Structure formats: structure tokens, C-alpha cells
Amino acid sequence: MEPETTSNKVCIYALNEKAEEVLQATCVLNGEVVICTGDETCVQNLNTHGAYHMETGKTVYPKDGVVFLQALPSHFDSGHLTAVRCE
């Protein structure tokens, strides 16, 4: 599968009690793997549980690189958590 053109950075936000977006984690492509930083629990969950990739039907992890970044926006697409490509 050819990777789509994508940003090398994805930001994950959660809504707080005032319905404001709060940055939870930033995931950045570093060589062929993704490094996520931010809220310790969020980062641990990403590293341990990965993200569901809709196109492949598989769970992908930061070690999977750009495919992991591609999976994040659809994996975190709810009223409470969102993931967007960012600069």
C-alpha cells in the first residue's frame, strides 16, 4: 500500500469540562517510527494499544511509522477526542 501524502505530525486533543480543546499528545514521524509526547497516560495508551487503521482493518503502532499517523485522525474522531494533522 502506497502511503498517502501526509503531515509528519498529528496532534490529539480532548475536550475539557468547559468544552475547550486541550492538547493531549503530539505524534511526530522520526525516521521510520513515530514518537508521541504529551500526557503520560495518553502516550502510554498509544504505545500499548495502537490505533485502528480503517483501510487495512488492522491495529497499527508508532513503530509502523507513517501508517500510524494516517490512522490517528479516523481512530480519534469523536466528540471527546480528535486527532488532526498539525504543523
Sequence and secondary structure as in RCSB ss.txt:
>XXXX:A:sequence
MEPETTSNKVCIYALNEKAEEVLQATCVLNGEVVICTGDETCVQNLNTHGAYHMETGKTVYPKDGVVFLQALPSH
FDSGHLTAVRCE
>XXXX:A:secstr
       SEEEEEEE TTS EEEEEEEEEETTEEEEEESHHHHHHHHHH EEETTTTEEE GGGTHHHHHHHHHH
TBSSSEEEEE  
